[in-house]
Amino acid sequence: MKSILLTASIIALSLAASAQTTFQRTYKTVNDEWLGSLVEASNGDILTVGYTSSGPAGNDDGYIMRTDNNGELLWTITSGGSELDHFISIIEDGTSDNFYIVGRSEGQGANNGEGLFGKIDGSGNILWLKAYGGDGDEGLRKIIPAANGDFFLCGYATSSFGAGEFDNYVLRVNNAGNIIWSKTFGGTLDDRARSMAIDPNGDLVIIGFVKSFGAGQKDIAVTKLDATAGTIIWSYSYGHPKTDKAQELVIDATGNIIVAGESRMDFGAGLVDNVALLHLNTLGAVNWAKLYTDVDDTKSWSLIEGIDNGYVIGTQGNIVGALNDITTEMNVLKVDDSGGIVWANTIGGNGKDMKPEIIATSDDAYLTGLSSSSFATDTMRDPYLIKMDMTGISGCHTIVKNFVEVDTSFIQTTVTWTEATGGTETTLNWTSISNTAFVNDTLCQNIVDLGFEEMTLNSIELIVSPNPSNGLFQLNNVSAENTLDVYDYKGQLTLRLNNVSEINLKNQASGMYFVYLTTSNGDAYHAKLILTD
């Protein structure tokens, strides 16, 4: 028989987890919506940004949506001009219920397309908004704060101050959006920044892809900049003969750079895109590199550090599987600190589930936002929020995903960019418009409305024997008609029984369980059960 040792920390963790909510929801209009990114506000609410073809201003308008921490819709706002306007990323300012957004706009500044950066309040009203660019086409994808209250923005530029077709476009701006420095770096072909992060020394690391240099058609590009002046410290490409791209990165406490992307290779089933994960040291040398492969195209879209350890990757792929159709599906992959697979799930339906963005929430859960046509009554895309527990489970539309982990190596090449400065800022004057067209659609929800600690405040301790037990627990102080709920350590409802005098958990996994019982007389009881093998 296996013994179970319960420590105070395990009990505390279980009590905290028992109040957690998981859910899946979509937010519908009559037209298309595309979800860009999401953030958890300091009060636990969720804000997402993207763009909608249902906006009143014309073409695509940027939208901002706020829900509570259970995904219940609070409000939506649209903003834009007469051309295409997209919100791509959002962060909270860290001191109040205000937020910063970046994206792209056409027809608002003096040129073809501009990068957007603006500040909004907690009700979605635009406090100020600026456009950045030159005489070509610019767009911004990512925003991160600097230590002194400034911000770094990154994206792409095609203006005449650049070197080629598309160049990496990086700016440092103050908290009013005024440019401190603006840089492009690239070659003669298509080179684009996708994301960035600050390392422990305060340097800025930019990732994306490079076509002008490297080993193949496109390569992963990683560049480290001095954050004060924007000067390049080092830059490398990592690739194979076919296409390799980077999408997201994290930097650990020692300065190691972990990059998630894609790599197109053939492992015997044909040439397909595979999820790539590179672990680099502070100088850009490869510590290890992994590919996670499937029989069809699968590529990473987002990356965060795991709640307990390791890394969580959001991927999308064209998969033929248990969801009964050839679809674009969303996968969530958890790996350990060495890149070994811990768990992986496919979540979604039979339509297009695309470009998942993942964050960790304050109640130790994973929240994913993506664009989906799986649950619409037409073929339109909808924002789709999925809140999962620490094991990637959210309650419905989920199957186990079987990735194959492959060690790999990349050809590493020094990149010498052509650098330039340029671009101007233009103040925009948009009005936020309240939009009530979004309809909240609940696909599934699993809520323990009261944490177990709260359940015990107005209830009697249930006398159970034996406890611990290998499966059968006798209830010794209840005789009236009753309803009994058994929760596992994660707060998931495991069993619901009526009019019982014993609990049979022989078919459940060993561990700790919580019981909450109510009788027809209105009495409430509680207990903790220890199930052994």
Secondary structure, 3 states (H helix, E strand, C coil): CCCCCCCHHHHHHHHHHCCCEEEEEEEECCCCEEEEEEEECCCCCEEEEEEECCCCCCCCEEEEEEECCCCCEEEEEEECCCCCEEEEEEEECCCCCEEEEEEEEECCCCCCEEEEEEEEECCCCEEEEEEEECCCEEEEEEEEECCCCCEEEEEEECCCCCCCCEEEEEEEECCCCCEEEEEEEECCCEEEEEEEEECCCCCEEEEEEECCCCCCCEEEEEEEECCCCCCEEEEEEEECCCEEEEEEEEECCCCCEEEEEEEEEECCCCEEEEEEEEEECCCCCEEEEEEEECCCCEEEEEEEECCCCCEEEEEEEEEECCCCCEEEEEEEEEECCCCCEEEEEEECCCCEEEEEEEEECCCCCEEEEEEECCCCCCCCCEEEEEEECCCCCCCCCEEECCCEEEECCCEEEECCCEEEECCEEEEECCCCEECCCCEEEEEEEEECCCCHHHHCCCCEECCEECCCECCEEEECCCCCCEEEEEECCCCCEEEEEECCCEEECCCCCCEEEEEEEEECCCCEEEEEEEECC
